[in-house]
Amino acid sequence: MLRADGGQGFGPDSAWSRGQAWALYGMANIYKHTGEVRYLEAAQRSEDLIPYWDFRLPELEGQPRDTSAAAIAASGLLELAESCSAPVGRTFRTAAERILSALTERHSALDRKDLFALLTEGTGHVPENKNIHVSLIYGDYFYLEAVAKLAGWNRRFF
């Protein structure tokens, strides 16, 4: 029997933001390596800057945002930018730049000596009340990866 599983989202039919960012990032990379347009089309469905931890929350007041989802999405958008011709590619690059600017301006930990992290305000697993308003290593990784891509880094791990 099949069942809906919300994973780390609000509920079984929710849209967990980091899960959506993983999908954007993954589809962009699958397209890059296979050239199959259906993956490119699937990846082109995200536009948020720093999302709440779930896109389908019934109430947003007091809900945490997830900087790791934003960083993953920014890196995925930069992959899309490389795969699309202008002006679509430029649109994706501009979106990634805006996300990275928002992360840097509002959630950077670079000047905090008390943290060994790049970003603050990551959200791990709200349904289990774990890792909320924290730095997350995977958020830091994708933030750094996206910044490196903007700086011209093209030696990918896969």
C-alpha positions as CSV (number, residue, x, y, z in Angstrom):
1,M,0.0,0.0,0.0
2,L,1.3,3.5,-0.9
3,R,1.0,6.4,1.4
4,A,1.8,10.1,1.5
5,D,4.6,11.0,3.8
6,G,5.3,14.6,4.6
7,G,8.9,13.7,5.8
8,Q,10.1,16.8,7.5
9,G,7.3,19.0,6.2
10,F,4.2,20.3,7.9
11,G,2.1,17.3,6.9
12,P,1.6,14.5,4.3
13,D,0.5,16.9,1.6
14,S,2.8,19.8,2.4
15,A,5.7,21.3,0.4
16,W,8.8,21.2,2.6
17,S,11.0,24.0,1.3
18,R,14.3,22.2,1.6
19,G,12.8,19.2,-0.2
20,Q,11.7,21.5,-3.0
21,A,15.2,23.1,-3.1
22,W,16.8,19.6,-3.3
23,A,14.4,18.9,-6.2
24,L,15.4,22.1,-8.1
25,Y,19.1,21.4,-7.5
26,G,18.8,17.7,-8.5
27,M,16.7,18.4,-11.6
28,A,19.1,21.1,-12.8
29,N,22.0,18.7,-12.5
30,I,20.2,15.8,-14.1
31,Y,19.4,18.0,-17.1
32,K,23.0,19.2,-17.2
33,H,24.2,15.6,-17.5
34,T,21.5,14.0,-19.6
35,G,20.2,16.9,-21.7
36,E,16.6,15.7,-21.2
37,V,14.4,18.8,-21.3
38,R,11.7,17.4,-18.9
39,Y,14.2,17.8,-16.1
40,L,15.0,21.4,-17.1
41,E,11.2,22.1,-17.1
42,A,10.8,20.5,-13.7
43,A,13.6,22.6,-12.2
44,Q,12.2,25.9,-13.4
45,R,9.4,26.1,-10.8
46,S,11.0,27.9,-7.9
47,E,11.2,31.6,-7.2
48,D,11.3,32.3,-3.5
49,L,14.2,34.0,-1.7
50,I,14.5,32.7,1.8
51,P,11.5,30.4,2.3
52,Y,9.7,29.4,5.4
53,W,10.4,25.8,6.3
54,D,7.3,24.6,4.4
55,F,5.5,26.3,1.6
56,R,2.1,25.2,2.6
57,L,1.9,26.3,6.3
58,P,-1.6,27.3,7.4
59,E,-0.1,30.1,9.5
60,L,3.2,31.9,8.8
61,E,3.4,34.1,12.0
62,G,6.2,32.8,14.2
63,Q,7.3,30.1,11.7
64,P,11.0,29.7,11.0
65,R,12.6,30.3,7.6
66,D,15.2,27.9,6.2
67,T,18.4,29.4,4.9
68,S,19.6,25.9,3.9
69,A,16.7,25.6,1.4
70,A,17.6,29.1,0.0
71,A,21.3,28.2,-0.4
72,I,20.4,24.9,-2.1
73,A,18.0,26.6,-4.4
74,A,20.6,29.3,-5.3
75,S,23.1,26.7,-6.3
76,G,20.5,24.9,-8.4
77,L,19.4,28.1,-10.1
78,L,23.0,28.7,-11.1
79,E,23.1,25.3,-12.7
80,L,20.0,26.2,-14.6
81,A,21.5,29.5,-15.6
82,E,24.4,27.6,-17.2
83,S,22.0,25.3,-19.0
84,C,19.6,27.9,-20.4
85,S,20.2,30.5,-23.1
86,A,19.5,34.2,-22.6
87,P,17.3,35.7,-21.4
88,V,16.1,32.7,-19.3
89,G,19.6,31.8,-18.1
90,R,20.1,35.4,-17.0
91,T,16.8,35.3,-15.1
92,F,18.0,32.3,-13.1
93,R,21.4,33.8,-12.4
94,T,19.7,37.0,-11.2
95,A,17.4,35.0,-8.9
96,A,20.4,33.2,-7.5
97,E,22.3,36.4,-6.9
98,R,19.3,37.9,-5.1
99,I,19.0,34.9,-2.9
100,L,22.7,34.9,-2.1
101,S,22.5,38.7,-1.3
102,A,19.6,38.1,1.0
103,L,21.5,35.3,2.8
104,T,24.7,37.3,3.1
105,E,23.0,40.5,4.3
106,R,20.5,39.0,6.7
107,H,21.8,35.6,7.7
108,S,25.6,35.6,7.4
109,A,27.7,34.3,10.4
110,L,30.9,35.5,8.9
111,D,31.5,38.2,11.5
112,R,30.4,36.1,14.5
113,K,33.3,34.6,16.4
114,D,31.0,32.5,18.5
115,L,29.9,30.4,15.5
116,F,31.9,28.1,13.2
117,A,29.4,28.5,10.4
118,L,28.6,30.6,7.3
119,L,24.8,31.0,7.7
120,T,22.4,31.2,10.6
121,E,18.7,30.5,10.7
122,G,18.7,27.0,9.1
123,T,15.7,24.7,9.9
124,G,16.3,21.0,10.3
125,H,13.2,19.2,11.4
126,V,10.3,21.2,12.7
127,P,7.8,18.3,13.3
128,E,10.3,16.7,15.7
129,N,11.4,20.1,17.1
130,K,15.0,19.5,16.1
131,N,17.6,21.9,14.8
132,I,15.5,25.1,14.4
133,H,17.1,28.5,14.1
134,V,20.6,26.9,13.8
135,S,23.5,26.7,11.4
136,L,23.3,23.6,9.2
137,I,26.4,22.2,7.5
138,Y,24.6,21.5,4.3
139,G,23.3,25.0,4.2
140,D,26.8,26.3,4.5
141,Y,28.1,23.9,1.9
142,F,25.5,25.0,-0.8
143,Y,26.0,28.6,0.1
144,L,29.7,28.3,-0.5
145,E,29.2,26.3,-3.6
146,A,26.8,28.9,-5.0
147,V,29.2,31.8,-4.2
148,A,32.1,29.8,-5.8
149,K,29.9,29.3,-9.0
150,L,29.3,33.1,-9.1
151,A,33.1,33.6,-8.9
152,G,33.7,31.3,-11.9
153,W,34.3,28.0,-10.3
154,N,33.4,25.2,-12.8
155,R,35.1,22.1,-11.3
156,R,32.1,20.3,-10.0
157,F,32.2,17.1,-7.9
158,F,29.8,15.4,-10.2
